[in-house]
């Protein structure tokens, strides 16, 4: 039996059962006479399913926009040894039959956690390296540019503060430093005019950074990756 209603051709056909696990995207029956082929409940007939990342879906989440919402699955990708965010549905169109199911094994989670650990360690060490190069009180610095203090002047930073003449309202605060040389003279210049001597001496403890990265990975912060 076939009936027509609002652009849908309602038939006795039934959809293929959805497979278990992973991300499942429906393949609908081809339109007939310009109409969507539907089952007796007026739902598009699914003739097949595209299934991906079976056993590798770590979590799912919804991203809400002003007018619409998008749905994502966070997956571990074996081929690239990486974590990916895959959009599988959206309120921007008809995607009601699309789905994703969290189905990871402990083995897959272990691989994903290693990806998190590496990424976390890279961020932590990068931030530590940047901090080590930042002129702060107690660090020995060398003047590398500027007009008022001779280039090559070295000394210890004894003061650091916001530059009242250049506060950096839109781009963040700008700083000045006071640098005391070996003779006891304090030179005043922009912090951007100096560089830290031997910044590696100011790096955070390596094992502590490794521990922090491993601890972060154990938290399964899939969505934040």
N, C-alpha and C positions, 0 to 999 in steps of 0.2 A: 504494500500500500504506500502511496506517495501523495502527500499534500503539500501545498505551498503557503508560506506565511512570512510576510515581511522580509523578503529576500532569502529565506531559508527553504530548502526543499526537504521536508520532513519525511524520513523513510523508516523502514524496519531494520535498517542496518545498525550494527552495534560497533562500538569502538574496540580496538585492540587493547587488551589489558596493559596497564602501565608496568614496566619492569621495575624491579626493586633496586634501590641504591643509585648513587651518583646524581648527576644532573640529567633530567629527562625533558626533552623538547618534542612536542607532538608533530607528526606529519599528517596533515589533514587530507581527506578525500578530495580529489579534484572537483572544482565547481562544475555543475551541470546546468546548462542553459543560463549561465551567468549567476547562478544561485549557489549558496553554501549548502552542501549536503549535510543534513542533520539527522540525529536519531529521534526517537519518539519523545524525548524530553526537550527537543529543540536545541540540542547541543551539537556543535560540529563533530562529524565522525572522524575519529583518529584511525588511520590505516597502518601507522608504524610509529616507532619512537626512536629518536636520536638520543643515545645514552652515552654519557662521557664521565670521566673521573670516578668510575665506580670504585668504592673503597678508599677514596681520596678526598672526600668532602670533610673539611675540618670544622666548619661552622657556616651559618647563614645569617644574614642580617638585611634590614630594610633601610634604605636611605631616603628620607622624606624631603621632597622639594616643596616649593611654594604651591604648585598645583598638582604635582604628581609624585608618585613613589616608585623607586626602582629596587629590585631585589637581587641580592648578590650571594654567591657561594664562595667561601674561601677554600681553595683547594691546594693540595700538594701536587705539583707537576713532576712526574718521574723523569720525563725527557729532558727537562732543563734544570732539575734539582732546585726548584724554586717554589715559592708560594705565590699564588695568583688569586685575584679577585675577579670572578666571572659573573657578569650580569646574566641572569636567566629569565627574568620576568620584569614587567613594568606596567604601571597603570596607564601608560601613554598609548597602549594599544591592547588588542585582545591577546592576552598571554595567560589566561586563567588556568589553562591545562599544563603550563610549564611548572616544573618543580625541581627541588633539590632536597636531598636527604643526607644528614650527617651520618657517615658510615665508616669512618676511618678505623683501621686496626691500630694496635699499639706499635706495631712495626712501622707503619706509615707515620704515625705521630712522632716516633723517634727521629725519623728522617726530617720531618718538618721542624722539629725542635732544634735540630742541628742547623737548619737554615736560619732560624731565629737567632740562634747563638752567634753565628758568624756575622749576621747583620748588626746585631746588638754590639758585638765586640768592635766592629768597624766604627760604629757611631761613637762608642765610648772612647776609643783611642783617638779618634779624630778630634773630639771635643777636648780631650786631655792635652793633645798636642797644641791645639789653639790656645788653651789656657796657659800652657807652659811658656808660650811666646808672648803672652800679654805682660807688658811692664807693670809691676806691682812693687809695693814697698819691700825692701830687702833684696831685690834682684839687682844683679849687675847688668848694666845696659851700656850700649855704645850709640852715640849720636851718628846717624847715617844721612841726615838731610836737614835742611833749615838754614837760616841766614845768621841768626844771632849767636848761636853756640857753634864753635868749630866742629866740623865733621871729624869723627874719630875720637872725640872726647868720651872717656869711659868713667863710670862711677856707679854708686849704689843709689837706687831710688829711695829717697827719704820722705817723699810726699807725693800724693796723687789726688787730684780732685777735678771736678767739672770745670771746664774752661768757661769762665763767665763772659768772655768776649765771643765765644763760639759754642753756645750750648747745644747746637744741633737739634733744634726743636722738632724738625720733621724726620730726620734720619737717625735719631738717637743721640745721646749725649757725647760730646767731645771732651777729651781729658787733657790736662797738662800734668807734667811731672817735675819734681825737683830732684836733680841728680848731683850727689856730692862726689867730687873727684878725690884723688889720692891726697891732694893738698888741703882738702877740707872746704874747698869752694863749692857752693851750691849753684848749679846752672838750671835755669827755668826754660822749659820748651814744651812744645806739643808732644803728647804721648806718641803720636804717629811719626815723630821725627827720630824715635829711638828704636833699637831692637835689643832683645835680651841676648846676653852673651851666654853660651852653653845652655840653651833652653832644655836640653835633655835632662839636666840636673833637677829640673822642676817637674818632670813627668810624674804622674801618679804611679803607685806601685803596680807593676805588670800583673802579678798574681791576683791582686785585688780587683783589677779590671776584668780579668778572666772569670773570677768568681761572680762578679756582678752580671756579666753577660750570660753565664750559665744559669744563674738564678732567674734572670728575666725569661730565658727560654723555657724553663720549667713551668712558668706561669701560663703557657699556652696563649700568648697574646696574638692570636691569629689576625684579628681584625686590624690591629695597629701596624701590621707589617707593611 
